[in-house]
């Protein structure tokens, strides 16, 4: 997967997580994702949009 990002124009991969899902939130943070936005998604459910900057 590393090679795929290195050879593409992708600057930010994104993920969504429910704010109460602490295990998933912590996992995303551990691999470098940061909270980007908070938004209602999936039928009005609150989600954090997480993103990671690729260097």
N, C-alpha and C positions, 0 to 999 in steps of 0.2 A: 504494500500500500504506500510506503514511503516513496518509492519510485514514481508511482502514479501521481502523487501531489507535486513532486519535483518537476515533472514534465508537462504539467497542465497550467492553466491560467487561474486556477482556484486559489484565492487569497484567504478565504475564511470558510471552513466547514462549520455547519450549524447543527445543533441538537435542541430538542425541547424536553422539558422535565417539569413535573408538577412540583410546586414549592414545598409540599409536605413529604415528598419522596427524598428523604435525606440521604439514603444510601446511593441512589443514582446521582444526586446532586454532587455528593462528595467524590464519587467515581469520576464524574466529568471534570471536576476541579482538579483532581489528582493528575489528570492527563493534559491539563493546560487550558481547559475551557473556562471562560469567564461569563458572568451574567451580562447579557447585552440589552435585553428588553424584557418587559413583563407584558403579556398580551392574553386576551381571551381567544381561545382556539378550540377546535374540536367540539363544536356545539355549545360554546359559552363557558368552557372550563379554563381556569387561569393556568397559564404556563409561563415558565421562564424560558426565554430563548437564549441559549448559550452559544458562544462562538469562540473559536480558537484562531489566533493569527498564525499563519504559516510563514516561516522565515526562509 
